[in-house]
Amino acid sequence: MSTPPDNAPVIELRGITKTYGRGDAAFQALRGVDLVVRRGEFVAVMGPSGSGKSTLMNILGCLDTPTTGEYLYEDIPVHSLDNDQRALLRRHALGFIFQGFNLLARTSALENVELPLLYRGLGRRARHEKALAALTAVGLPTKLRNTPAELSGGQQQRVAIARAIVTEPTTLFADEPTGNLDTATTVEVMNLLVRLNTELGITILMVTHEDEVAAYAKRIIHVRDGLIASDELNHRDIRVP
Amino acid sequence: MIFLNAFLIALREIRRNLMRAFLTVLGVIIGVAAVITMVTLGNGATEAVKAQISNLGSNLVMLRPGMGFGPRSSSAGVPAFTLADVAALSEQVEGIAAIAPVRSGSYSTISRQNARSTSVTGTTVDYFDINKWKLADGRLFTESDYRIGAAVAVIGNTVRKELFGDEDPLGQKIRIGNAAIEVIGVLAPKGQGGMGDQDDTIILPLSTLQRRLAGKTSEHDIGMISISAADEVDGARLIADITSLMRQRRNLQPNQDNNFNVFDTRQIADTLSSSTKMMTTLLAAVAGVSLMVGGIGIMNIMLVSVTERTREIGIRLSIGATAREVLLQFLVEAVTLSCIGGLVGIALAFALCAILAPVIQVGFVFDPKINLIAFLFSAVVGIVFGFTPARRAARLDPIVALRHE
């Protein structure tokens, strides 16, 4: 497989709009968004609630479809894919992290991380090896058998990150990844994300409303009233200790 | 591959919540176990009835007064037989090996130790041969006992146990009705039959019963005539001959129905086993309804489970499960659960039959056919009742499902 150049665009949005409802009740959540995200970027998406940032992230994460406009993911026209094709794109190229962790309850950390591999049809041994490697990468090689209830919030989010990266995705979508965490674990999780970005070259798109969290990103986008209000590089230099 | 995968995911899901899985399939377990147990025990009962009848002898013909046979029979206002009938049959019908008049009644019987109500039969010596009774102890009554109406009786094994316990009954007197009768013999046990305990019986000369026990008005009546056919005789022809002679003796016109019944053991066997078969079918149908209810139980819990697991479905969809895979997962889960339920039900039925068969005294024969049918039915139940919940799960919008609390 030929690796695209480092700065090749992963995501290209052209004139994306999203309208909920019809007629008088219609509400336009996105009003023509253009955006290019290149390989290896770490983008923070900020904005007040109701600004359209969640809608934007859902469309970017191939969970939702735009009403009009074009979305190219590595030159694949996502806007014209059906549900199953988008599911397969998520399976093979995308990883997700959520505010509420969204791990399967009563299921061990290892089995949670193995889940995406199960859908990929990997054999038992390959699943186990990859899941173990991912859990080691997030610093939890000793918590394989623990269920989410037996783990702290930070540990649960790290299991969720392991689940997101176990398939070696090109892009990681993080929706308020530190929203349920205290300050110390927030730093821990953010440093982990920065490391995944710099060391593994995973492109990260992250929604947050906290400036301190956004500060870890290389690029910060502000969304307001369904449009991108500002888009600037972040020069604050925070490095992994 | 995709099936194997769905099966693997479904198994993990079942293992993750064993209690829920157990409650879900409880209905199917009970349904399958009930159907199999009913049919197996019913078949056992049918076999037991057949065995009992063949124990009576294959060439036994019985003649009873009354209209019709079986549940619709009626003996009201129908003339009884007489000894003259017996003599006529014996002389005029070919192929009769032995013939015995039979008159039975229930009398209170009292020994020194005990009292009970027992079926008492008055007959002739040939009766023992016709009905394959064997003597365990003592002697049978004789022709001369019969001629003089001697106060002697042969008792069945149950009567011996109940009236005499461990004592030797031979030579002892028992009071039957108002008469004192001496026990001269004990019969070898025959066991429980489709028609009750055959050993709970006292047999004495017909003349003795008529003179000493029966009331004046019915002194000469005979309740039934027992006939054993000669070996090479065709049963149907014998029955036809007996029927035509009896119609003639009773002056029945061609347009009148028989006011007596002639039947052989094969007919009794058919009637009895057809009624046990009907009972079996009925019970199996009731059990089938419970299996149906079990299926509805599966659908119910699976539907609740879809709502309860909406977020989980959202997670699966977000990490790349297709709608088809989610559908398959829930369907495979339902089918796997109901199949496990079916297998457990089969095991339970096996245990139940093994325990119950000796208690209700029927044979236990493992019937692979009904087990297979019940198992397949449980699988079908899983598919039918698992489909609606599975489709509902597959149609969830990943965003809505992820937001679900």
Interface residues (C-beta under 8 A of the other chain):
Chain A: N58 G61 L63 D64 N83 D84 A87 L88 R90 R91 H92 L94 F96 F98 N102 L103 L104 A105 R106 T107 E111 L115 P116 L118 Y119 R120 G121 R163 T167
Chain B: M1 I2 N5 L8 I9 R12 R16 N17 R311 E312 G314 I315 R316 L317 S318 I319 G320 A321 T322 A323 R324 E325 P398 I399 L402
